[in-house]
Amino acid sequence: MLFYVLLFLGIVSLWWHWRARDRMKVTNLTGKYIFITGCDTGFGNMAAKIFDKKGFRVFASCLTETGAKELKAVTSEQLQTVLLDVRDSDSVKKVAAWVKAEVQSEGLWGLVNNAGIMGPSAPTDWLDIEHFRVPIEVNLIGLINVTINMLPLIKKAKGRIVNVSSVGGRLAFSGGGYFPSKFGVEGFNDSLRRDMKAFGVKVSCIQPGLFKTALSNPAKIMKEKEVIWNKLPPDIKKQYGEEYFQKDAAKKQKLSKICLNKDISPVVQCMEHALTSLHPRAHYVVGQDAKLFWNPLSRMPAIIQDFLLLRNRVELAVSHAK
């Protein structure tokens, strides 16, 4: 009996110590420079606004002039916007040079790699290489390129790098380039974290579930899928069945209603913890769907993953043929 009491007290003590350690903050961060990609909408947009209010000197990169103007209109004079397409290597280098001139000897405290796109989500045999190439270039190659160009400034400040991945970087539950790109982000993040440890730079990865943003708009995703469906050759359509698209859309809509997190602020809170905590976490799993289903499922045997994920798939017409 005494053993179990001591074991319980030991677990409680470790948990309490971890909680106290997790809440320790870095001091004197006001006025520190941070660079955030993908600030037109969603997580990046909210993060830019919140970090601006908290006193950081924010460089917010946007893909569009409209996004930059709208963000600038609701933030302080201290926040600066810049146009950046992370796929454009020359643009990345120019922006990095501009940031270097702004921060000078102080360096860059934080880099938040948030820019990303979903790309078409459909069965693999519906797709061509370009459907894979675009999300990989944005979500993975673009993220790596921005990081490499900003790295000297981060090392100078002994700062932080925060990479926004996805639970889709742990579990691929649909076809398309999004999931390979996020698996790549996870691999890059882990190697970077270990490489930068000797320089005092801390690297974190955020793994959101399904959140209500422009990236995960169900109507947009289904519209892109419909365009691909309409262009499929007759033999592929015959294999799947003429009613496949409508049935699949209904299943995806039902799943979206169950899993969708409407409040995106928890993701930004994780960004803030990664930038301001004395001991940031290596990984942040965010969203009830991610914590309760996707993340646990990603750690289970493949036979269980396949069984549960395939239950949400529409049965193919060809499966009835003998």
DRENSEGU-828275 format. One record per residue (C-alpha): x, y, z. Coordinates in nm, 2 decimals, always signed. Example, Ala and Ser with C-alpha at 12.3 -4.5 7.8 and 13.67 -1.06 7.14 Angstrom:
2
<rec><u>+1.23</u><v>-0.45</v><w>+0.78</w></rec>
<rec><u>+1.37</u><v>-0.11</v><w>+0.71</w></rec>
***
This chain:
322
<rec><u>+0.00</u><v>+0.00</v><w>+0.00</w></rec>
<rec><u>+0.28</u><v>+0.24</v><w>+0.09</w></rec>
<rec><u>+0.44</u><v>+0.17</v><w>-0.24</w></rec>
<rec><u>+0.13</u><v>+0.29</v><w>-0.43</w></rec>
<rec><u>+0.10</u><v>+0.60</v><w>-0.21</w></rec>
<rec><u>+0.47</u><v>+0.69</v><w>-0.28</w></rec>
<rec><u>+0.42</u><v>+0.62</v><w>-0.65</w></rec>
<rec><u>+0.12</u><v>+0.85</v><w>-0.66</w></rec>
<rec><u>+0.30</u><v>+1.12</v><w>-0.47</w></rec>
<rec><u>+0.60</u><v>+1.09</v><w>-0.71</w></rec>
<rec><u>+0.38</u><v>+1.12</v><w>-1.02</w></rec>
<rec><u>+0.20</u><v>+1.43</v><w>-0.87</w></rec>
<rec><u>+0.54</u><v>+1.59</v><w>-0.78</w></rec>
<rec><u>+0.67</u><v>+1.53</v><w>-1.13</w></rec>
<rec><u>+0.35</u><v>+1.68</v><w>-1.28</w></rec>
<rec><u>+0.37</u><v>+1.98</v><w>-1.06</w></rec>
<rec><u>+0.73</u><v>+2.04</v><w>-1.14</w></rec>
<rec><u>+0.66</u><v>+2.01</v><w>-1.51</w></rec>
<rec><u>+0.37</u><v>+2.26</v><w>-1.48</w></rec>
<rec><u>+0.59</u><v>+2.51</v><w>-1.29</w></rec>
<rec><u>+0.87</u><v>+2.47</v><w>-1.55</w></rec>
<rec><u>+0.63</u><v>+2.51</v><w>-1.84</w></rec>
<rec><u>+0.50</u><v>+2.84</v><w>-1.70</w></rec>
<rec><u>+0.85</u><v>+3.01</v><w>-1.67</w></rec>
<rec><u>+0.88</u><v>+3.30</v><w>-1.91</w></rec>
<rec><u>+1.18</u><v>+3.48</v><w>-2.07</w></rec>
<rec><u>+1.21</u><v>+3.83</v><w>-1.94</w></rec>
<rec><u>+1.27</u><v>+4.16</v><w>-2.13</w></rec>
<rec><u>+1.11</u><v>+4.06</v><w>-2.46</w></rec>
<rec><u>+0.94</u><v>+4.39</v><w>-2.52</w></rec>
<rec><u>+1.07</u><v>+4.54</v><w>-2.84</w></rec>
<rec><u>+1.22</u><v>+4.21</v><w>-2.97</w></rec>
<rec><u>+1.19</u><v>+4.14</v><w>-3.34</w></rec>
<rec><u>+0.98</u><v>+3.86</v><w>-3.48</w></rec>
<rec><u>+0.90</u><v>+3.76</v><w>-3.84</w></rec>
<rec><u>+0.58</u><v>+3.58</v><w>-3.93</w></rec>
<rec><u>+0.49</u><v>+3.44</v><w>-4.27</w></rec>
<rec><u>+0.13</u><v>+3.40</v><w>-4.41</w></rec>
<rec><u>-0.03</u><v>+3.69</v><w>-4.23</w></rec>
<rec><u>-0.31</u><v>+3.76</v><w>-4.48</w></rec>
<rec><u>-0.57</u><v>+3.55</v><w>-4.29</w></rec>
<rec><u>-0.60</u><v>+3.28</v><w>-4.03</w></rec>
<rec><u>-0.33</u><v>+3.19</v><w>-3.77</w></rec>
<rec><u>-0.07</u><v>+3.43</v><w>-3.90</w></rec>
<rec><u>-0.31</u><v>+3.73</v><w>-3.92</w></rec>
<rec><u>-0.42</u><v>+3.68</v><w>-3.56</w></rec>
<rec><u>-0.07</u><v>+3.62</v><w>-3.44</w></rec>
<rec><u>+0.06</u><v>+3.94</v><w>-3.60</w></rec>
<rec><u>-0.22</u><v>+4.14</v><w>-3.42</w></rec>
<rec><u>-0.16</u><v>+3.98</v><w>-3.08</w></rec>
<rec><u>+0.22</u><v>+4.00</v><w>-3.08</w></rec>
<rec><u>+0.20</u><v>+4.36</v><w>-3.20</w></rec>
<rec><u>-0.02</u><v>+4.44</v><w>-2.90</w></rec>
<rec><u>+0.22</u><v>+4.26</v><w>-2.67</w></rec>
<rec><u>+0.50</u><v>+4.49</v><w>-2.77</w></rec>
<rec><u>+0.70</u><v>+4.28</v><w>-3.01</w></rec>
<rec><u>+0.83</u><v>+4.45</v><w>-3.33</w></rec>
<rec><u>+0.65</u><v>+4.24</v><w>-3.58</w></rec>
<rec><u>+0.75</u><v>+4.19</v><w>-3.95</w></rec>
<rec><u>+0.43</u><v>+4.04</v><w>-4.10</w></rec>
<rec><u>+0.47</u><v>+3.89</v><w>-4.45</w></rec>
<rec><u>+0.16</u><v>+3.87</v><w>-4.67</w></rec>
<rec><u>+0.10</u><v>+3.72</v><w>-5.01</w></rec>
<rec><u>-0.13</u><v>+4.00</v><w>-5.13</w></rec>
<rec><u>-0.13</u><v>+4.37</v><w>-5.11</w></rec>
<rec><u>-0.49</u><v>+4.36</v><w>-4.99</w></rec>
<rec><u>-0.39</u><v>+4.14</v><w>-4.70</w></rec>
<rec><u>-0.10</u><v>+4.37</v><w>-4.61</w></rec>
<rec><u>-0.31</u><v>+4.69</v><w>-4.62</w></rec>
<rec><u>-0.59</u><v>+4.54</v><w>-4.41</w></rec>
<rec><u>-0.35</u><v>+4.41</v><w>-4.15</w></rec>
<rec><u>-0.16</u><v>+4.74</v><w>-4.13</w></rec>
<rec><u>-0.49</u><v>+4.93</v><w>-4.09</w></rec>
<rec><u>-0.57</u><v>+4.76</v><w>-3.76</w></rec>
<rec><u>-0.22</u><v>+4.74</v><w>-3.60</w></rec>
<rec><u>+0.03</u><v>+4.99</v><w>-3.46</w></rec>
<rec><u>+0.29</u><v>+5.19</v><w>-3.65</w></rec>
<rec><u>+0.55</u><v>+4.95</v><w>-3.51</w></rec>
<rec><u>+0.43</u><v>+4.65</v><w>-3.71</w></rec>
<rec><u>+0.57</u><v>+4.64</v><w>-4.06</w></rec>
<rec><u>+0.42</u><v>+4.44</v><w>-4.35</w></rec>
<rec><u>+0.61</u><v>+4.30</v><w>-4.64</w></rec>
<rec><u>+0.50</u><v>+4.11</v><w>-4.95</w></rec>
<rec><u>+0.64</u><v>+3.76</v><w>-4.98</w></rec>
<rec><u>+0.57</u><v>+3.46</v><w>-5.19</w></rec>
<rec><u>+0.77</u><v>+3.19</v><w>-5.01</w></rec>
<rec><u>+0.80</u><v>+3.00</v><w>-5.35</w></rec>
<rec><u>+1.01</u><v>+3.29</v><w>-5.49</w></rec>
<rec><u>+1.37</u><v>+3.23</v><w>-5.38</w></rec>
<rec><u>+1.48</u><v>+3.58</v><w>-5.50</w></rec>
<rec><u>+1.20</u><v>+3.74</v><w>-5.30</w></rec>
<rec><u>+1.29</u><v>+3.54</v><w>-4.99</w></rec>
<rec><u>+1.65</u><v>+3.66</v><w>-5.01</w></rec>
<rec><u>+1.55</u><v>+4.02</v><w>-5.06</w></rec>
<rec><u>+1.31</u><v>+4.01</v><w>-4.76</w></rec>
<rec><u>+1.58</u><v>+3.85</v><w>-4.55</w></rec>
<rec><u>+1.83</u><v>+4.13</v><w>-4.64</w></rec>
<rec><u>+1.56</u><v>+4.39</v><w>-4.55</w></rec>
<rec><u>+1.50</u><v>+4.22</v><w>-4.21</w></rec>
<rec><u>+1.88</u><v>+4.21</v><w>-4.15</w></rec>
<rec><u>+1.90</u><v>+4.59</v><w>-4.22</w></rec>
<rec><u>+1.61</u><v>+4.65</v><w>-3.98</w></rec>
<rec><u>+1.73</u><v>+4.43</v><w>-3.68</w></rec>
<rec><u>+2.10</u><v>+4.51</v><w>-3.73</w></rec>
<rec><u>+2.32</u><v>+4.38</v><w>-3.44</w></rec>
<rec><u>+2.02</u><v>+4.27</v><w>-3.23</w></rec>
<rec><u>+1.92</u><v>+3.98</v><w>-3.45</w></rec>
<rec><u>+1.58</u><v>+3.82</v><w>-3.49</w></rec>
<rec><u>+1.42</u><v>+3.68</v><w>-3.18</w></rec>
<rec><u>+1.14</u><v>+3.48</v><w>-3.34</w></rec>
<rec><u>+1.06</u><v>+3.33</v><w>-3.68</w></rec>
<rec><u>+0.71</u><v>+3.18</v><w>-3.72</w></rec>
<rec><u>+0.68</u><v>+2.98</v><w>-4.04</w></rec>
<rec><u>+0.31</u><v>+2.98</v><w>-4.08</w></rec>
<rec><u>+0.25</u><v>+3.03</v><w>-4.46</w></rec>
<rec><u>+0.08</u><v>+2.73</v><w>-4.61</w></rec>
<rec><u>-0.19</u><v>+2.60</v><w>-4.85</w></rec>
<rec><u>-0.40</u><v>+2.29</v><w>-4.86</w></rec>
<rec><u>-0.39</u><v>+2.21</v><w>-5.23</w></rec>
<rec><u>-0.62</u><v>+1.95</v><w>-5.39</w></rec>
<rec><u>-0.73</u><v>+1.67</v><w>-5.16</w></rec>
<rec><u>-0.83</u><v>+1.37</v><w>-5.36</w></rec>
<rec><u>-0.75</u><v>+1.00</v><w>-5.43</w></rec>
<rec><u>-0.39</u><v>+0.97</v><w>-5.56</w></rec>
<rec><u>-0.50</u><v>+0.82</v><w>-5.90</w></rec>
<rec><u>-0.70</u><v>+1.14</v><w>-5.97</w></rec>
<rec><u>-0.40</u><v>+1.36</v><w>-5.94</w></rec>
<rec><u>-0.10</u><v>+1.46</v><w>-6.15</w></rec>
<rec><u>+0.25</u><v>+1.57</v><w>-6.03</w></rec>
<rec><u>+0.15</u><v>+1.94</v><w>-6.03</w></rec>
<rec><u>-0.12</u><v>+1.87</v><w>-5.77</w></rec>
<rec><u>+0.16</u><v>+1.75</v><w>-5.54</w></rec>
<rec><u>+0.42</u><v>+2.00</v><w>-5.64</w></rec>
<rec><u>+0.25</u><v>+2.33</v><w>-5.54</w></rec>
<rec><u>+0.17</u><v>+2.24</v><w>-5.17</w></rec>
<rec><u>+0.51</u><v>+2.09</v><w>-5.13</w></rec>
<rec><u>+0.68</u><v>+2.40</v><w>-5.27</w></rec>
<rec><u>+0.48</u><v>+2.63</v><w>-5.04</w></rec>
<rec><u>+0.45</u><v>+2.42</v><w>-4.72</w></rec>
<rec><u>+0.80</u><v>+2.26</v><w>-4.72</w></rec>
<rec><u>+1.05</u><v>+2.41</v><w>-4.97</w></rec>
<rec><u>+0.93</u><v>+2.76</v><w>-4.90</w></rec>
<rec><u>+0.95</u><v>+2.70</v><w>-4.52</w></rec>
<rec><u>+1.30</u><v>+2.56</v><w>-4.54</w></rec>
<rec><u>+1.41</u><v>+2.85</v><w>-4.77</w></rec>
<rec><u>+1.28</u><v>+3.12</v><w>-4.53</w></rec>
<rec><u>+1.44</u><v>+2.94</v><w>-4.24</w></rec>
<rec><u>+1.78</u><v>+2.91</v><w>-4.40</w></rec>
<rec><u>+1.79</u><v>+3.28</v><w>-4.50</w></rec>
<rec><u>+1.68</u><v>+3.40</v><w>-4.16</w></rec>
<rec><u>+1.89</u><v>+3.15</v><w>-3.96</w></rec>
<rec><u>+2.20</u><v>+3.38</v><w>-3.91</w></rec>
<rec><u>+1.97</u><v>+3.65</v><w>-3.76</w></rec>
<rec><u>+1.81</u><v>+3.39</v><w>-3.53</w></rec>
<rec><u>+2.14</u><v>+3.26</v><w>-3.42</w></rec>
<rec><u>+2.27</u><v>+3.61</v><w>-3.34</w></rec>
<rec><u>+1.97</u><v>+3.66</v><w>-3.11</w></rec>
<rec><u>+1.98</u><v>+3.30</v><w>-2.97</w></rec>
<rec><u>+1.61</u><v>+3.32</v><w>-3.06</w></rec>
<rec><u>+1.32</u><v>+3.09</v><w>-3.15</w></rec>
<rec><u>+1.19</u><v>+2.92</v><w>-3.46</w></rec>
<rec><u>+0.83</u><v>+2.80</v><w>-3.47</w></rec>
<rec><u>+0.72</u><v>+2.58</v><w>-3.76</w></rec>
<rec><u>+0.35</u><v>+2.53</v><w>-3.81</w></rec>
<rec><u>+0.29</u><v>+2.17</v><w>-3.93</w></rec>
<rec><u>-0.03</u><v>+1.98</v><w>-3.88</w></rec>
<rec><u>-0.17</u><v>+1.65</v><w>-3.74</w></rec>
<rec><u>-0.15</u><v>+1.57</v><w>-4.11</w></rec>
<rec><u>+0.22</u><v>+1.56</v><w>-4.06</w></rec>
<rec><u>+0.17</u><v>+1.26</v><w>-3.84</w></rec>
<rec><u>-0.12</u><v>+1.08</v><w>-4.01</w></rec>
<rec><u>-0.21</u><v>+1.10</v><w>-4.38</w></rec>
<rec><u>-0.59</u><v>+1.07</v><w>-4.40</w></rec>
<rec><u>-0.63</u><v>+1.18</v><w>-4.76</w></rec>
<rec><u>-0.45</u><v>+1.19</v><w>-5.09</w></rec>
<rec><u>-0.27</u><v>+1.49</v><w>-5.23</w></rec>
<rec><u>+0.05</u><v>+1.70</v><w>-5.17</w></rec>
<rec><u>-0.05</u><v>+1.85</v><w>-4.83</w></rec>
<rec><u>+0.03</u><v>+1.55</v><w>-4.62</w></rec>
<rec><u>+0.37</u><v>+1.47</v><w>-4.78</w></rec>
<rec><u>+0.46</u><v>+1.84</v><w>-4.73</w></rec>
<rec><u>+0.37</u><v>+1.83</v><w>-4.36</w></rec>
<rec><u>+0.55</u><v>+1.50</v><w>-4.30</w></rec>
<rec><u>+0.85</u><v>+1.68</v><w>-4.45</w></rec>
<rec><u>+0.81</u><v>+1.98</v><w>-4.22</w></rec>
<rec><u>+0.81</u><v>+1.74</v><w>-3.92</w></rec>
<rec><u>+1.14</u><v>+1.58</v><w>-4.04</w></rec>
<rec><u>+1.30</u><v>+1.92</v><w>-4.11</w></rec>
<rec><u>+1.18</u><v>+2.06</v><w>-3.77</w></rec>
<rec><u>+1.33</u><v>+1.77</v><w>-3.58</w></rec>
<rec><u>+1.67</u><v>+1.78</v><w>-3.75</w></rec>
<rec><u>+1.68</u><v>+2.16</v><w>-3.72</w></rec>
<rec><u>+1.60</u><v>+2.15</v><w>-3.35</w></rec>
<rec><u>+1.89</u><v>+1.92</v><w>-3.28</w></rec>
<rec><u>+2.13</u><v>+2.12</v><w>-3.51</w></rec>
<rec><u>+2.04</u><v>+2.45</v><w>-3.34</w></rec>
<rec><u>+2.07</u><v>+2.33</v><w>-2.98</w></rec>
<rec><u>+2.44</u><v>+2.41</v><w>-2.96</w></rec>
<rec><u>+2.37</u><v>+2.77</v><w>-3.07</w></rec>
<rec><u>+2.11</u><v>+2.83</v><w>-2.80</w></rec>
<rec><u>+1.83</u><v>+2.85</v><w>-3.06</w></rec>
<rec><u>+1.51</u><v>+2.67</v><w>-2.97</w></rec>
<rec><u>+1.29</u><v>+2.51</v><w>-3.23</w></rec>
<rec><u>+0.92</u><v>+2.41</v><w>-3.19</w></rec>
<rec><u>+0.66</u><v>+2.25</v><w>-3.41</w></rec>
<rec><u>+0.29</u><v>+2.32</v><w>-3.38</w></rec>
<rec><u>+0.05</u><v>+2.05</v><w>-3.50</w></rec>
<rec><u>-0.30</u><v>+2.19</v><w>-3.53</w></rec>
<rec><u>-0.60</u><v>+1.97</v><w>-3.60</w></rec>
<rec><u>-0.88</u><v>+2.09</v><w>-3.82</w></rec>
<rec><u>-0.94</u><v>+2.47</v><w>-3.76</w></rec>
<rec><u>-1.18</u><v>+2.70</v><w>-3.93</w></rec>
<rec><u>-0.95</u><v>+2.90</v><w>-4.16</w></rec>
<rec><u>-0.94</u><v>+2.99</v><w>-4.53</w></rec>
<rec><u>-0.70</u><v>+2.70</v><w>-4.57</w></rec>
<rec><u>-0.94</u><v>+2.44</v><w>-4.45</w></rec>
<rec><u>-1.26</u><v>+2.58</v><w>-4.60</w></rec>
<rec><u>-1.47</u><v>+2.27</v><w>-4.68</w></rec>
<rec><u>-1.66</u><v>+2.44</v><w>-4.97</w></rec>
<rec><u>-1.33</u><v>+2.54</v><w>-5.14</w></rec>
<rec><u>-1.17</u><v>+2.19</v><w>-5.09</w></rec>
<rec><u>-1.48</u><v>+2.02</v><w>-5.24</w></rec>
<rec><u>-1.49</u><v>+2.27</v><w>-5.53</w></rec>
<rec><u>-1.12</u><v>+2.19</v><w>-5.62</w></rec>
<rec><u>-1.20</u><v>+1.82</v><w>-5.59</w></rec>
<rec><u>-1.51</u><v>+1.86</v><w>-5.82</w></rec>
<rec><u>-1.29</u><v>+2.03</v><w>-6.09</w></rec>
<rec><u>-1.06</u><v>+1.73</v><w>-6.08</w></rec>
<rec><u>-1.35</u><v>+1.48</v><w>-6.08</w></rec>
<rec><u>-1.50</u><v>+1.64</v><w>-6.39</w></rec>
<rec><u>-1.17</u><v>+1.61</v><w>-6.58</w></rec>
<rec><u>-1.12</u><v>+1.24</v><w>-6.50</w></rec>
<rec><u>-1.11</u><v>+0.99</v><w>-6.78</w></rec>
<rec><u>-1.43</u><v>+0.77</v><w>-6.81</w></rec>
<rec><u>-1.25</u><v>+0.45</v><w>-6.69</w></rec>
<rec><u>-1.15</u><v>+0.61</v><w>-6.36</w></rec>
<rec><u>-1.50</u><v>+0.75</v><w>-6.30</w></rec>
<rec><u>-1.64</u><v>+0.40</v><w>-6.38</w></rec>
<rec><u>-1.40</u><v>+0.25</v><w>-6.11</w></rec>
<rec><u>-1.53</u><v>+0.49</v><w>-5.85</w></rec>
<rec><u>-1.89</u><v>+0.51</v><w>-5.96</w></rec>
<rec><u>-2.09</u><v>+0.81</v><w>-6.08</w></rec>
<rec><u>-2.23</u><v>+0.87</v><w>-5.74</w></rec>
<rec><u>-1.89</u><v>+0.86</v><w>-5.56</w></rec>
<rec><u>-1.83</u><v>+1.24</v><w>-5.56</w></rec>
<rec><u>-2.17</u><v>+1.33</v><w>-5.40</w></rec>
<rec><u>-2.14</u><v>+1.05</v><w>-5.14</w></rec>
<rec><u>-1.79</u><v>+1.15</v><w>-5.06</w></rec>
<rec><u>-1.88</u><v>+1.52</v><w>-5.02</w></rec>
<rec><u>-2.15</u><v>+1.42</v><w>-4.77</w></rec>
<rec><u>-1.92</u><v>+1.21</v><w>-4.56</w></rec>
<rec><u>-1.65</u><v>+1.48</v><w>-4.56</w></rec>
<rec><u>-1.91</u><v>+1.74</v><w>-4.46</w></rec>
<rec><u>-2.02</u><v>+1.52</v><w>-4.17</w></rec>
<rec><u>-1.66</u><v>+1.47</v><w>-4.05</w></rec>
<rec><u>-1.58</u><v>+1.84</v><w>-4.08</w></rec>
<rec><u>-1.88</u><v>+1.93</v><w>-3.85</w></rec>
<rec><u>-1.75</u><v>+1.68</v><w>-3.59</w></rec>
<rec><u>-1.39</u><v>+1.78</v><w>-3.60</w></rec>
<rec><u>-1.38</u><v>+2.15</v><w>-3.68</w></rec>
<rec><u>-1.24</u><v>+2.38</v><w>-3.42</w></rec>
<rec><u>-1.40</u><v>+2.72</v><w>-3.47</w></rec>
<rec><u>-1.18</u><v>+2.92</v><w>-3.23</w></rec>
<rec><u>-0.83</u><v>+2.96</v><w>-3.38</w></rec>
<rec><u>-0.68</u><v>+3.14</v><w>-3.08</w></rec>
<rec><u>-0.54</u><v>+2.82</v><w>-2.91</w></rec>
<rec><u>-0.29</u><v>+2.79</v><w>-3.21</w></rec>
<rec><u>-0.17</u><v>+3.15</v><w>-3.15</w></rec>
<rec><u>-0.14</u><v>+3.08</v><w>-2.78</w></rec>
<rec><u>+0.10</u><v>+2.79</v><w>-2.86</w></rec>
<rec><u>+0.30</u><v>+3.02</v><w>-3.09</w></rec>
<rec><u>+0.32</u><v>+3.27</v><w>-2.80</w></rec>
<rec><u>+0.43</u><v>+3.00</v><w>-2.55</w></rec>
<rec><u>+0.70</u><v>+2.88</v><w>-2.80</w></rec>
<rec><u>+0.83</u><v>+3.24</v><w>-2.84</w></rec>
<rec><u>+0.82</u><v>+3.35</v><w>-2.47</w></rec>
<rec><u>+0.86</u><v>+3.04</v><w>-2.25</w></rec>
<rec><u>+1.19</u><v>+2.97</v><w>-2.09</w></rec>
<rec><u>+1.14</u><v>+2.61</v><w>-2.18</w></rec>
<rec><u>+0.93</u><v>+2.58</v><w>-2.50</w></rec>
<rec><u>+0.80</u><v>+2.25</v><w>-2.60</w></rec>
<rec><u>+0.93</u><v>+2.06</v><w>-2.90</w></rec>
<rec><u>+0.58</u><v>+1.98</v><w>-3.02</w></rec>
<rec><u>+0.24</u><v>+2.14</v><w>-2.96</w></rec>
<rec><u>-0.07</u><v>+1.94</v><w>-3.04</w></rec>
<rec><u>-0.37</u><v>+2.18</v><w>-3.07</w></rec>
<rec><u>-0.74</u><v>+2.12</v><w>-3.11</w></rec>
<rec><u>-0.98</u><v>+1.88</v><w>-2.95</w></rec>
<rec><u>-0.99</u><v>+1.66</v><w>-3.26</w></rec>
<rec><u>-0.61</u><v>+1.64</v><w>-3.27</w></rec>
<rec><u>-0.57</u><v>+1.56</v><w>-2.90</w></rec>
<rec><u>-0.85</u><v>+1.31</v><w>-2.87</w></rec>
<rec><u>-0.84</u><v>+1.14</v><w>-3.21</w></rec>
<rec><u>-0.58</u><v>+1.22</v><w>-3.47</w></rec>
<rec><u>-0.27</u><v>+1.23</v><w>-3.25</w></rec>
<rec><u>-0.36</u><v>+0.91</v><w>-3.05</w></rec>
<rec><u>-0.45</u><v>+0.74</v><w>-3.38</w></rec>
<rec><u>-0.11</u><v>+0.83</v><w>-3.53</w></rec>
<rec><u>+0.06</u><v>+0.63</v><w>-3.26</w></rec>
<rec><u>-0.15</u><v>+0.31</v><w>-3.32</w></rec>
<rec><u>-0.06</u><v>+0.02</v><w>-3.55</w></rec>
<rec><u>-0.13</u><v>+0.06</v><w>-3.92</w></rec>
<rec><u>-0.41</u><v>-0.20</v><w>-3.91</w></rec>
<rec><u>-0.61</u><v>+0.01</v><w>-3.66</w></rec>
<rec><u>-0.54</u><v>+0.33</v><w>-3.85</w></rec>
<rec><u>-0.65</u><v>+0.18</v><w>-4.18</w></rec>
<rec><u>-0.96</u><v>+0.03</v><w>-4.03</w></rec>
<rec><u>-1.08</u><v>+0.36</v><w>-3.87</w></rec>
<rec><u>-0.99</u><v>+0.59</v><w>-4.16</w></rec>
<rec><u>-1.13</u><v>+0.36</v><w>-4.43</w></rec>
<rec><u>-1.47</u><v>+0.36</v><w>-4.25</w></rec>
<rec><u>-1.50</u><v>+0.72</v><w>-4.36</w></rec>
<rec><u>-1.44</u><v>+0.63</v><w>-4.73</w></rec>
<rec><u>-1.71</u><v>+0.58</v><w>-4.98</w></rec>
<rec><u>-1.72</u><v>+0.22</v><w>-5.12</w></rec>
<rec><u>-1.60</u><v>+0.20</v><w>-5.48</w></rec>
<rec><u>-1.82</u><v>+0.07</v><w>-5.76</w></rec>
<rec><u>-1.54</u><v>-0.15</v><w>-5.88</w></rec>
<rec><u>-1.54</u><v>-0.33</v><w>-5.55</w></rec>
<rec><u>-1.87</u><v>-0.50</v><w>-5.64</w></rec>
<rec><u>-1.74</u><v>-0.64</v><w>-5.97</w></rec>
<rec><u>-1.64</u><v>-1.00</v><w>-5.97</w></rec>
***
